[in-house]
Amino acid sequence: MRKIPPNLTPVLLAGLLTLVMVACLIIAIIGFVTQPFVASISSQPPEVNPTRLEAHVKHLSAELYPRSFDQLRNIERAGQYIRDEFISAGADVAIQEVSVQESTYKNIIGRFGPTSGPLLVIGAHYDSHGDASEGAKYPLGFDFDTHTPGADDNASGVAGLIELAHLLHQKLPSRSVELVAYTLEEPPHFRTEHMGSVWHARSLVEANRNIQLMLSLEMIGFFSDDADTQSFPVPGMGFLYPERGNFIALVGRLDGFRAVRKAKALMSGATDLPVFSINAPSFIPGVDFSDHRSYWNLGFPALMVTDTAFYRNENYHRAGDTFEKLDYRRMAKVVQSIFEIAQQY
């Protein structure tokens, strides 16, 4: 056996040490981003009826189609439907007007628990995507090619809010909870001061409220057990997450490590639905693509709960985003897990 020259031994040891350090750093980064070893907090949430969820999604996406910003009558009817459902669930309901140019839109707010103290906000937008300029080419001002039914995006999140309201009426939370159905999340208002969530977040600043957490329910109804149904924004993520779109995702910023960890523990302990998470910077496409962005911009802790949108659902912003394609059994489990966050976070 040939001996290693004495003068090379320190170089080899240094190289080995560097490799070990790099490997440890990679493992640490992966652990920080994905949090794979969060201990679940076991709970037994009340049942959520999948049939009721489907009825809400069908009404919003089919009977009130289209409910985009340019279809004022239907978006008004959608807001009224949510308001009526919140009232029937026993919520203290408030309407926040959102004025954009010469039109007035509405956030629908359902309040539960104490009227002061730390606040948990759970929101979902009820408008659907529509291209007004292209829609103007059609006699009615819209067509399935220009205006999506918006079942998953985001009637699913709104249906979740409505059924969550009924659960909170049965067992009132110990903290203040606001369920908010937002208007104007979709383009052309996305990332502008006209978003309903921007208006709501600003109102909390003006009221000097202590925001414990904001949760954005952004598309929570599409699941698949088929292989290769999950895609990702960054190459290599497929090694860290499932290839099948059969899980719900929890998304937070890099500074939201503790918030994600606590919410993930509560969600994963509520049902058998797999919960995966990511803490990532906003420049990764999709990380800030919903109403939680409005709260981040004002310094509030916020997370997104999502079926990963266009990384799984090929009908995102298309005519095929219809109610019969959603999985209401697993969607019900998402609502159960959010209920536990409302009770225990």
N, C-alpha and C positions, 0 to 999 in steps of 0.2 A: 504494500500500500504506500502510495506516495504521500509524504508529509506536506502539510500546508506550510509554506514559508512563514517564518515568524513575523515578518513585516506585513503580511496580508491578514493575519488573524484579527487585528483591531478593525480593519476595513470590513471584513465579513461580519464581525459582531455588530458593528455600527449599522450595516445594511440590514441585518436580521432584526435589530432593535427598531429600525425605521419601519420595516414591514409590519411588525407587531403593533407599533403605535398607530400606523395608518389603518390597520384592521380594526383596532379598538375604536378609533375615531369613527369609522364607517358604521360599526355596530351601534355606537352611541347615537349617531345621527338618525339611523333607522329607528332606533328605539324611541327617540324624541318625536320623530315625525309620525310614527304609526301607533305607538303605545300598545304593543301587543300583549302585555301581561297585566292589564288592569283587572283587579279583582271585582267581580260582580257583586252588587248589593241586592240580595234576593228580596223579592216582593211578590204580592199577589194582587195585581190591579183588577178592578172590575171588568167585566166583559164589555166588548164593543161589538155592536151588531154590524156585520159586513153589508147586510142588505140595506141598512139605513145609509151607510157611506155611499153605496152605489146610487141610491135614490138622489142624494144631494149632488153627486157628480153628474148624473144624467140630467137633472134639472138645469144645472148651471151650464153644461156644455152642449146640450141638445135643445132643450126647450127655451133657453135664453141665448141661443147662438145668433150672432156673435156678440160678445160682451167686451169689445175693444174700445179704446178711448174715443174713436170716431163714431161709435154707435151709442149715442147718449141714452136713448130709451132703454136699451137692454142693460147697459151698465148700471143705470139707475134701478132697474128691476132686480138686478143681481144684488145690489146693495140692500134693497128693501127685503129681499128674501133672507139674507144673512141677519139683518136686524130683527126680523120676526122670529127667526130661529133662536137667536140669543135671548130674546125676551121670553120665549117659551121655555128656555132652559133656566130661567130665573136670574139672568145676569142683570146688573145695573148697566144699562145701555146708554152710550153717548155717541153723538155724530160729530165728526170733525170735518168741516168743509175745507176742500182743497181747491183754490181758485187758480185757474190757468187761462190766461188771456181773457176771453169772454165766456168761458164755461166754468161750471162749478161741479166738482166731483166730491166723493165722500169716503172718508175712512169710517169704518164701523167698529166701535170699541165695546167690548163686553167685560165688565169688571166683576171680580170675585174677591172675597176676603176683606181684610182691613183696608181702610181708605188712606192710611199713611204707613210710613215705614218702608223697608226695602221692597223693591218692586221687581217682579218677574214679568217680562213681556214675551208673549208668544204670538207670532204674526204670520200671515200668509196673504199674498196678493190675489185679488179676485178678478182682475182684468185679464184678458187673453190677448195674444199677439194678433195684430192686424196691420196690413199695409194699406193705409188710406189712399195713397196716390194711385196704386195699382187697382184697388177696389173701385175707385171712381169710374173705371172703364166699364163696369158692369151696371145693369139697370138698377139693382138694389143698393149699389154702393159697396158690395162685397161679393165674394165667391169663395168656395173652399180652397181655391188656389191662392187666395190673398189673405184669408182670415181663418185661423185655426179654430176648431172647437175648444181646444184647451182643456181637455179632460185631465190629463196628468199635470199639465202646466196651465193653471195651477188650481183647477177645481178640486184636485185631490187634497191639497193643503188646506183649502177652505172647508171641505167636508170634514177633515180632521179637526179643525178648530171648532166646528159646530158640535160634533160629538164630544169633544173635550169639554165644551161648555156644559153639556148634560152631566158628564161625570163630576165636574167640579161643583155642580149644584147638589149632587148626592153627598159629596164629602168636601166641604169648604176648606180651602187651603189656609194655613196659618199665617201666610204672608199675603201681601197684595199682589194680585195677578190681573194683568190686562191681556185679553185676547183681542187682537187687532186684525181686521180684514182690510188690507191696504188697496187703495186705488193707484193706478198709473205706475206700475212697476215696469211694464213693457215699453220698448221703443215706440215713439221717439222720446219718451220721457226718462228712460233709464239713464242713470248717471247724471241726472240734472236735479236742480232744486225743486222740480215739480213732482217728484216721486212722493206718493202718499206717505211712505215710511220716513222720508226726510222731514215732512211736516210733523209727523208724530214725534220723531226723535227730538226735533227742535222744541216742541211743546214741553217735553220732559225736562229739557235744560231750563226753560223759562220757569217751570214750576219747581225747579231745584229738587227733583226727585232722585232718590238713591237707587240707581239701577243695578240690581244684583246680577241679572243676566237677561239677554234677549235671545230668543230662538226663532229662526226663520224656517218655516215649513215650506220647502221649495221642491215640489214634485215628490210625492211619497207613495205613489201607487203602482209603479211599473217594476215587475220582477220577472226573472226568467231563470230556469234551472238548466237551460241548454248551454252547451260548451261554447266558449268564445263569444259570449254575449256582453262582456264587459270590456270597455276600452278605457284608455287613460290619457291624460294630457302630456305626460312626460315618459320618454322611453325608459324601460326598466321597471316601471311601477308594477308591471304584471308579475314580477317576482315577489312583490310584497302584498298583493291583494288578489282576491279570487278572480278566476277567468269567467265565472258564471255570475250573472247579475241577480243574485239571490240574497243580497244583504242590503241593509240600510247604512248610509254613511253619515258621519258627523264631521263637520269641517270647521276648523278654527285657524286663527292666525298663529304665528310663531309665539306671540306673547300670551296666547290663550291655552297654554299647556294644562294648567290646573283646572280650568273650566271644562275643557274637553275630557280630561281624566274623570272628573266627578260625574259629568253627564253620561259618559260612556258606561261607567259603573252602574248607574241607575237604569239606563236603557237596557243593557245586556242582562241585568238581573230580573227584568220585568217579564220577559217572554223568551221563547227559544229562537227568535229571529236573530240571525247573526248581525252584529254591529261592528263596523270597521270605522276607523277615524284617521284623520290627517291634520297635522298642524303645518301650515305652509304659507309662504309669502303670497301676497295678492297678485303678483305678476304671473303666477301659474294660472292658465286659463280655466275659469270656472270657480275659482276659490271665492271670488267676491261677486258672483253673478246673481245676486238677489238682494232682498231688503236688509239683511244684516249689515251690508256695506254702509248703509245710512247711519247706523249706530256706531260702527267702527270709526267713521269719519268724525264723530263727535266725542270719541274717547270712551264709549261704553263697551263693556264686554258683550260679545255676541257670537253666536254659532249658527251654522246652517245644518238642518237635517234634510237629507236628500236621497233620492234613488240614483243620483249622479246625472240626471237630465240627459243631454245629448251624448254622454259617454256610454249610455245604455239604451235609451229610448230613441230609435231611429225616426220616430214621428214627431220629434220636438219641432214646434212651430210649423207643423204641416197639417194637411187635411186629415191625416190618419190618426191624430191624437184624439181618439174617441173613447167613450166610457166603457165599452165592452172589452177593451184590451187591458184593463187594469185588474190587478189581483187584490180584491177587497179583503180577503182573509188575512193576507200579510199586512195590508194597509191598516187593518184593525189593530194588529200587534204594534205597529208604529205609534198609534194613538195611545195605546195602553202604556207604552214606555214614556211618552211625553207626559202623561198623567202623573207618573211617578216622579218625574222631574218637578212638576208643579207642586207636588206634595212634599218632596224631601230635599230638594236642592238647597 
